[in-house]
Structures are given as C-alpha cells and as structure tokens.
Amino acid sequence: MSSARIGVRDWLIAAGVAAILLISGLSGERPAAGLDPLGVVLLGAGGLALVARRRAPVVVLVVAGVCAAGYQAAGFDVFAVAYLVAVYAAVRAGHRTVTVVTSVLMLAALPVAAMTSGLPAGEAFAQARGVLELAWLIAAGAAGEALRQAERRADEAERTREEIALRRADEERLHIARELHDTLTHQISVIKVQAEAVVHLAQKRGESVPDALLAIRDAGREASRELRATLEALREDGSTASYGLDQISDLVQRARTTGLAASLTIEGRRSGVPVTVDRTAYRIVQESLTNITRHAAAVTASVRVEYRPDAVVVQVDDDGTATAESGLVPGVGLLGMRERVTALGGRLRAGARSEGGFRVHAELPVERAS
C-alpha cells in the first residue's frame, strides 16, 4: 500500500462520484423493491471507496468492480464511473497487469450480473456494454499510464539536476583544495621549517629562544595540521574511504598513546545511520579528544556513543581544568562542530561540568524510512 495521506480532495472526488452514481441510479428505471436497498448501498459504496484510491489502488479497483457488478445484478443500469476512476488510479500507481486482469473479469461478469437481474441474454449483453465499454476502459488506463510516465520523467529530470549540482559542487570543492594547496601550503611550510630550524640552532648553541619565535613555530605547526585536515575534508567524496563511527575506537586508542586514560562506551544497536551523521559523529569525537590532549590538562576522558531510534548521541567528558567560572571562549574547532551539528538539525551543548572538566554533548537526528 502507498503511504499517501487521504486529503480533502480525495473525499470530495469520492463523494462526487458516489452522488453521480446515486442520482443516475435513482432517476432511472427502478428495480424490484426487494433489491432496491442493496443496490442503493452498492452505488454509494462504489463511489465512496475511491477515497482510498491513492493509498490502496488495487483494493479500491476490486471493490469498485464488485460494487458495479452488484448494483447491476440488483437491477440498476448505471455507467461504472467509479470503476473507471479506479482503473485510472491503479494504472497511475503502476499496477498495469492487475488492472488488465481485473478489467477482463469485469467485462465477463457484467453480462452475467445483468442476466441475474432477470434480463434476457441479448439485453443483458447490451446493458453490460452500456455500463462499461472497452473504449472507456482503454481511455482510463491510457490516461493513468500517461500521467505515470510524466511523473517518472519529472523525477528523473529532478535527479539529473541534483546530480549536475553535486558534480559542480565536487568540482568547485576540488578547485578550492588545489588553490589552497598551491598558495597557502607552501608558504606555511616555509614558515614552519625556518622557525623550527632557527629554534633548533639556538637550542644547539645554548642560546635562549625568544617566546615570539617559539609562538611562530607552534603556530606554523598548528596551521599546517589544520590546513592538511581542511584539504582532506575538501577532497573527500563518495569514492574515497571516509571516517565514521566504526573508527571512533581508533581515536580513543590514539588518545591513550598520549598518556590520557580514555574510555569508550557504546549503548544501543546501530542501524541505518546516514553517512552525514556517521561522519559528523566521528569529527566531534576527533575534535574533542584533540582539544583535551592539547589544552585541557586532563588525566581521564570518556567517550559515550548512544544509538537511539531517532538519533545518535555523542558525549565526550574530561576531568581537565575547565570550570564554570573560567569563561572559556569557543575556538574554531568548537564552532566547526556546532556548524556541523546545526546543519543536520541537531543540538550541541559544550561547556564546563559542575564537577570540573569539560563536556561536549551532541544529538544528531536520524531520519527513518516510513
């Protein structure tokens, strides 16, 4: 069954067809009194069934066909409008084979239903042709198929536009990466190498190294690392291996090599995590552990990943020197994390813990297929 919701338009169409059938049946030649109530019910039911034609087109097709045969057997000579609408809806939904089989059975059943009402065979076949003509059946099916093909072509055109946009974005991203590599990487490398060389020579001679020179050296190293990470992110695409939740244990193990007592806890069962959420969770843990080892003066750190039905929750705690009164200013790394989480419609909380240390808590929503 389709997941399309039943709206006001569906009710209006169903009620309109039901009214047409009832007016046509009651204004025409009346059947025997004993069968009149049953026929009236079938006339109304055949039209009202169309309210679900988008959610269950095959079921509605069968119901409309049974009602058409039923009210004809009850003596109502009424054109099968509801069945034609059901044929259109079923073909539009892609159920062509079922529609053809059901229509063949309908064409065979209508004369039998007419004879059940007491008509001779000749009149029964003539009335059946009036109730449902082959030409109308073909027209309804052709209209449904034409609209189905038009919708399919529109979907393909939309996918093509998205693919072109993504390809252009990839080309622009690679262009930016090349420009950064050709301009900044070389200059930063020269600054870093020369600063390190001067510091090394000064230390070798036993001379004091100016703090400004040490700051230049450290800034060069940091800029080189950040630029390399930025270039890697820009060059990432679907054909290259990307990092995600599966590699978080490697991050924790790497943090331990620096002397940090890092632990990892995973709760829940992973199922259907989108690539964007997978990668963002990894980047949050990576940036958090990097900040802890560089700036927090922490002894322990804990990483917790929780898989919920509607979200992936990532939390990183440390026992460093951060306090609520320290007035920490968010750095580039934390701002980058917040931008990633916000882009996914998630929430990020980062700040000092009441018991001391720092906490990063991110909730990344996971869209589930309905």
Secondary structure as GFF3:
##gff-version 3
##sequence-region A 1 370
A	DSSP	alpha_helix	8	27	.	.	.	ID=ss1
A	DSSP	alpha_helix	36	48	.	.	.	ID=ss2
A	DSSP	three_ten_helix	49	52	.	.	.	ID=ss3
A	DSSP	alpha_helix	57	73	.	.	.	ID=ss4
A	DSSP	alpha_helix	81	92	.	.	.	ID=ss5
A	DSSP	alpha_helix	96	116	.	.	.	ID=ss6
A	DSSP	alpha_helix	121	131	.	.	.	ID=ss7
A	DSSP	alpha_helix	134	180	.	.	.	ID=ss8
A	DSSP	pi_helix	181	185	.	.	.	ID=ss9
A	DSSP	alpha_helix	186	205	.	.	.	ID=ss10
A	DSSP	alpha_helix	211	235	.	.	.	ID=ss11
A	DSSP	three_ten_helix	245	247	.	.	.	ID=ss12
A	DSSP	alpha_helix	248	256	.	.	.	ID=ss13
A	DSSP	beta_strand	261	267	.	.	.	ID=ss14
A	DSSP	alpha_helix	275	291	.	.	.	ID=ss15
A	DSSP	pi_helix	292	296	.	.	.	ID=ss16
A	DSSP	beta_strand	300	307	.	.	.	ID=ss17
A	DSSP	beta_strand	311	318	.	.	.	ID=ss18
A	DSSP	alpha_helix	332	343	.	.	.	ID=ss19
A	DSSP	beta_strand	347	352	.	.	.	ID=ss20
A	DSSP	beta_strand	358	365	.	.	.	ID=ss21
###
